[in-house]
Amino acid sequence: MPLAPALRPGDTAYVVGHFNREHRVLNRGARSFVSIAASLGLFLFTATSLLAADGRFSPDNLLLSALMVPLVLCLYLGVLHYNDMVFLKNRVNRARANIDTILQQRHDLWPMLENTVKAAMAHEKQLMTHIASLRAEPPASMESAANVERTLAREQAATQVLKARIEDYPEMKNHEVVGRFMAIMADTESYLALLRNSYTDSAMIYNTRIQTLPDLLLAWLFRFRPVSQFSKDGS
């Protein structure tokens, strides 16, 4: 019996096979449809047997048994589509929550930065106005993508002003708080770009699904609402 190499803690296991992921998904889907077809056939046989059990299988009973399969199939497909829409909505909410977390983290930096630069750079009115405004307002929320874009644009403007002014203050350039602020803003900027792309893709798929048939009917029935999206040229 061949032995597989042992995995150490922290190692990642990979499954190596002859078929790629798409092929495996298609095979699984095909098996699922075969199972559904077999289940519907069994359901039709059972329903027909029950209706004919009394020995008086009337034309009405025949029509009823013939209608059972498409009705059950429609119900089954409705459940599948509904579950898929719930999954897409939850994916949008998860992407939104990730962005909200980063926005809150960035918002918490402004009070700390204001206290640090106030003494040394109090005469920099434009910079202090930017920082005070960003500190005072509530953190942006993904309830409105347009509001997030405005807040990010203001943060970028304030950060650029800070970078330009800080060159004239050597003691601030090496300050721990300022260095930490710059590092976090730079790191979260890249992370936010990835999260924005993830949210945009999820929102576009979700919005498209709830606006096309047959999901449009379920969206109207169960009150699925479109979500806001970032503009293509948003910052």
N, C-alpha and C positions, 0 to 999 in steps of 0.2 A: 504494500500500500504506500503510495507516494506521500511524502510529508511536505507540508507547506511551510515556508519560512515563518518563524515566530515573530509576532508583532510586539514591539516595545511600547511602553506607555507614551502616548503622544503621537505615535505613528498613525498614518492614514491608510486605511485598507482600500484597495482598488479591485474591482471585479473585471477580469479580463475574459472576453468571450468572442465568439465568431460574429455576433450580430451587434449592430450599433443600437443606440438608445431608441432612435425612431422606429427601427424594425421591431424592437421588443414592445414598444407602446402599441404599434399597429397589431401585433400578434395578440396582445392582451385585449385590445378592443374587439378584434374579430372573435375571440373566445367569448367575450361578454355578450356580443350580439347573438352568437349561437345559443348561449344559455338563455337569453331572453326569448328567442324564437321557440326553443324547447319548452320554456315555461308557459308561453302563451298557448302553444299547442296542447299542453297538458291541461291548462285551464279550460280551453274550449272542449276538450274531451270530457272533463269532469262536469262542466256545466251542462253539456248535452246529455250525459248519462243521468244526471239528476232530474233534468226535465222529462226524460223519457222513462224514468223509473216507474211511473204509475201506468205505463202502457198507453197513454193517450198523448202522443207527441203531435200536437196540433200545428197548423201553419204559423200561428202566433208564437208558439214555443220555438219553432225553427227560426223565425225572424229574430226573436230575442237572443237566441244562442249565437246567431250570426253577427249581431250587433255588439255582443259582449267583448269580443277580441279587439275591435278598433277602439271601443270606449276605454278599455283597460290600457291599450297601447297609448292613447292620447293622454290618459292620466299619468302613465309612467313617464312619457316624454315631458309632460308639464313639470313633474317633480324634478327630473334631471335638469331642465332649463332653469328652474327656480333655484336649485342648489348651486348651479354654475354661476348664476347672477349674485347669489349671496357670497360665493367665494371671491368673485371679482370685486364686489363692494368691500369685503374685508381686506383684500389686498390693497385697495386704495386707502382704506383707513389706516392700515399698517404703515404704508409709505408716508401718509400725512402725519402720523404720530412720530415717526423718525425725524421728519423735518421740524416738527414742533419742539422736539427735544434739543436739537442743535440750535434752533432760534432762541430757546430759553437759556441755553448755555452761553451764547453770545451776548444776550441781553444782560446777564448777570455780571459781565465784565465791565460794563460802562460805569457803574457807581465806584468800583474799585479804581478804575483809571482816572475818573474825575478827582477823587481824593488825592491821587498821586501827583497829577500834573497841575493841580489848582495853585499850589504855592509857587512853583517855579515858572509857570506859564500863564499866570492869571491875566496878563495883559493881552494875550492872544484871544481877542474877543470872538473871532469867527470860530476858532477851534472849540473854545469853551461853550459857545452857544450850541454847536453841533452835539457835543458830549452831553450837556445838560438836557437837551431836547430828547436825545436817545435814552438817557437814564430815566427821565420822567414818564415817558409814554409806556403803556403796557406792552409786553412782548408781542410780536406779530404772531398771528395764528393762521393755520392753514385752512380755516373756515373761509378765507378769502385769499386766493392766490395773488390777486392784484395788490392787496395790502402787503403781502409778503414781499413782492417785488419792489414796492415803494420803500419799505423798511430796509431791504438789502441795499438798495441804491443809496440811501442816506448813510448807512453804515460804511459803505465803500467810500463815499465822499469824505466822511469824517476821518476814516483811516488814512486816506491819501493826504489830507491836510496834516494829520498828525505826523506822518512820515516826512513830509516836507519841512515842518517846523522843528522837528526833533533834531535835525542836523545842526541847528544853531545852539543846541543845549547838550554839550557832551556829557554832563552829569546824568541827563535823562536817557541818553542812548544806551547806557549800560545798566539802567535801573532794572531790578528784578521784575517788578510789576509790569513795566512797559514791555520788557522782553517776553514775559509770559503772555501778555495781551497780543503782541504781534504774532507769536508762535501759534496761539490758539486760533486767531483770526485766519491765519494762512492755512492751517490744517483743516479747519471747518469749511473754508471756502471750497477746497477740493472735494471734501466729503459732501457738501451741499450740492455741488454740481452733479455728483453721482445720484444723490437722493432725488434731485429735481428730475433727472432723466427717468429714474424708476417711477416716480409719481406720475410724470407726464404719460409714459407708456401705459401704466395701469389705468389712469383716468381716461385716456383715449379709447382703450379697449372696452372699458365699462360703459362709457357714454355711447359708443357705437352700438353695443349690444342692446342697451335699453331703448334705443331709437329705431331698431329694425325688427321686423316680424320674424318669428312669432314672439320674441321676448318683449316687444312693445306692449303686447296685451298683458303679460304678466307684470311688467313694470307699472302699468296704469292700475292694475288690480291691487298690487301690493305696495304701491307708492314708492317705487324706486325713483329717486330724483337724480338728474345730472349733477356732476361735481365740477367745480371751477378748475380751469387749467391755466398754466403759465403761458404768457404770450411767447411767440417764437423768438422775439428779439429781447425778451426780458432779461434783466441782469441777474 
